[in-house]
Amino acid sequence: MRHLVSTVVVLALAACRAPEPPLDAPVVSLPAVVASASASALAPPVDAPSAAPRISTNATSPRARTLDTVAFVPDGTLVVIASDAFVAYSRDHEIARVAITPGEIAGVHPGPSVVLEGGDHVRLLALPSLRELYSGKARPLDDPRGNAAVLVEGGDGDTSVVILPAGASGVTVLAPLPEGKDVSVREVEVTASGRFAVVTVTATNQAGNEEEKAVSYDLASRRAIASVPPASRIGGELPLTTIEGDREVSFRGSDLVVVDLATGATLHRVPFHCGDDDAGYHPRGNPTLDPAVHRLIVTCADDGYLYDYPSLRRIRTYPRLMPGCDNGLYLGGVFSKDGSTLTLQGCGGESRLDVGTGRFVCGDNDGLMGQPYDMMPGQSHERPKQALGVPACNTVAEREQGLSRLSPHYRLEYDLVLTAVAGPHGVRVVLGEGVTSTAIAKDESRVAYIVGNHVVERALPSGKVLRTIEP
């Protein structure tokens, strides 16, 4: 099983919502399939009252409820999914609330918006205001950066379009989409600057085989710019790209490339050789940049490679870097804040690699330090040389309690009774009993969790209680 920190939490919810009156006509020209949907998609913003805290008039029914999920979005907004409502608490102490219709599913993304999905009907809401940006027949799209988007599929000659949030009160419509036979939009990724988006689709090529292609878009002009490398392949299990600023780091054939999303131009390109390239297929992927954006790690088959960025000068090789822990083709490496170590997870524990020396600082399992995946029960392997004499990262008791990473530098420790958050330099904040959902803010300054019908928010690393909420 892959050990991942989920970026999207999906829960089935139910409630009642009063119908909303239609608003002004869309401000952009849309295909008929879009224009026929709720025109609230592109209505002008409504001035908010200055008083705080603020609770929207779309209140939920007073019946008993349970709390299901808590999460943070990048601007610091704390969101809570209850059995009958979606509630957002901004850092300015404003509160917004929407009821959820029977059968709707709420997807919490680490981005500035949320999608409520009920069958083939979706609502796209801005955060933290929960203003409705789009309502109509559509389907949600995945974005690794968490910017919720929806696809409105055309029919009878209409063009399919992608709708993305644009600020707190508007949307951006991307059309036309990449051409081809049996085109299906798989995901959309928006750059951190908000200037560009990359739309990845699958399509049938002339040989009748399914292939992936991607196009970059300028969000200001809403126009397609150029073809760029797709985000992933092999069923989406092998990440092929990462976006840094307005550049994409990826693979084109057997070359490692840096692409300018504004123009589609290739800024840097180097041949990428690994293993015995003539011996067979070697999956290439997992581009991972350090926080300072000076170093890049990529993988080929089981090995890892360190590059200088953006020059793409190869620095060193890490033999058998890929975890032998049934992680599939996903590396999942997390750099430390100073970029000196890379943490890997799997096999019920973790390991830490010294990026400069290529040696493991600690490791809880040989599978995290070069041991191949044990395909056959009873199959024996010699211990990897890089695992000899390496201490464990966590005690046996800590591993038995269970480890789950909440953020790059904090993890969740839990047993049958207590839950705690552990961080760097021995930080350990005990959350207590009965914790059902936990989240950490992007800047790692706060942790929030659900206990019964309350949400508790605490400061990190001190553990000081900041507020207790009963949504």
Secondary structure, DSSP 8 states (H G I E B T S, - for coil): ------S-EEEE-----------S--SS---HHHHTSBGGGG-------S-SS---S----SS---EEEEEE-TTS-EEEEESSEEEEE-TTS-EEEEE--TT-EEEE-SSSEEEEEETTEEEEEETTT--EEEEEE-EEEB-TT---EEEE---TT---EEEEEETTTEEEEE-S----EEEEEEEEEE-TTSSEEEEEEEEE-TTS-EEEEEEEEETTTTEEEEEE--SEETTTTEE--EEETTEEEEEETTEEEEEETTT--EEEEEE---S-TTSS---EEEEEE-TTS-EEEEEETTEEEEEETTT--EEEEETT-S-SSS-TT----EE-TTSSEEEEEETTEEEEEETTT--EEEES-GGGTT-----STT------GGGTT---SS-HHHHHH-EEESSSS-EEEE-SSEEEEE-GGG-EEEEEESEEEEEE-TTSSEEEEEETTEEEEEETTT--EEEEE--
